[in-house]
Amino acid sequence: MRNPLFWPMFAMAALTFLVWLRMFQTRVGEMKRRRIHPQSVAQSAQMAQLVEDSRAADNFRNLFELPVLFYAAMLLSLLAGIESTAMLVLAWAFVALRALHSYIHCTYNRVMDRFKAYVLSGFVLWAIWGLLVWNWLG
């Protein structure tokens, strides 16, 4: 039987791909609309000066910060044979909170709403690692 911990990892990867598509759509659309030549945004400093809507790009970068620790924890859990309902629930909670964070970031982008989702996902990630260490030691 396949381990259910793979599904939250697949969901995080899907979220990352969706945000990438959104970033592509908004960036190419804005560059076409404003007639920004691709070479004029070859460096991130140039991009920051010329492109007005960076929400999706900013969120895409965020998906390679805390989620990296999520993937590592899930892979360690799988390799160590640490399977529990608690780990699965925490994994899905992390994915849901990161999806909420991405939604807020890519749409209306209210900082305090986004911050709450970010902090909650961070606490869930701490719990995942705590459970992983607890099971590893036990």
N, C-alpha and C positions, 0 to 999 in steps of 0.2 A: 504494500500500500504506500502511496506517495505521502510524504510528510506535509501536513497542512501549513507549516511555516513558510513553504515556498510561495503560497498565494499572496501574503502581504508584501513579499519582496517583488513579485510580479506587478502588484498594484502600484508600488512605489516607482518601479521602472516605467509603468504606463503613465503615471502622473508626470514624470520627468519628460517623457516623449510628448505628452499633450502640451506642456508648458513650452517645450522646444518649438512645436508647431505654432503656438500662439506668438512666440517671440519672432519666428520667421515671418509670420503673417503681418504683424504690426511693424516690424522693422523694414521689410521690403516695401510694404504699403506706404509707409511714411517717406522712405527714400524716393520712391517713384513720384509720390504726390508733391514732394518739396523739391524734386529734381536734385537730389544729393548724389554726387558721383561716388561710387563705391571706394575709389582710392582716397577720397577726402576723409574717410572714416577708418583708415587702415590701422590707427592706434586708438586705444581706449580713451585717451584724453580728447582726441578729435571727435570720437563718437559722443562723448559726454557733452561737448560743445554744440554739436550740430543736430543731434537727434533729441526730440522733445519727449517722446514716450518711451521710457526705459523700464516700465513696470515688469513686463514679461522677462526681459533680459536680466533684471535684478533678481527676480524670483528664480530663474533658471540657475543662476550662480548659487543662490541659497540652497538649491536642491543637491549641491555637492559639498555641503557643510555638515550639519547634523545627520542627514541621512546616510552619510558614509559610515558613521558609527552604528547606525541601525543595521545596515547591510552586514557589517563586520560581526555584530552581535548575533544576527540571525544565522550567519554561516558558522560561527563558533558553536551556537546552540545545536545546529544540525550535525556538525562534525562530532560533537561530544555526546550526541544522543539525548540531549536535554529537551524533552518534549513535555509540555504541560499545557493545560487549559489556560493557566495564568499567563504564560508566555505568549500564547496565541492571542488572547484578549488584549494584552499590552501591545503586541505587534499591530493589530488592527486599529487600536486606539491611536498609535503613533501615525499610521497611514492616514486615518481620518483627520487628525489634527493638522497634518502637513497638507492635505488636500484643502482643508478650510483656509489655512495660511496662504496657499497658492491662489485660491479663489479670491480672497480679499486683496492680495498683492496685485493680481492681474486685472482686477476690476476697479472697485471704488477706492481701494488703497488707504483706508483710514488706519493710521499708524497704531493707535491703541487697540483696535480690534485685532490687527495683525500681530501685535506684540503679545496679546493674551494667548492666541493660538500658538505662537512660537514658544512662549514660556511653558504652556501646558505640554506641548510636544517634548520639550526638553526634560520636564519632570518625568514624563512617561519613559523617555529614553534612559534616564537615571534608573528608573525602576526596572527596566529591561536588563540593564547591566548589573544591577544589584541582584536580581533573580538569577542571572547567569552565573555570577560569582558564588552566590549562595549554593546553587546546585553543584557547581564545580567543586566547592570545598566539602559539601555534604556527601 
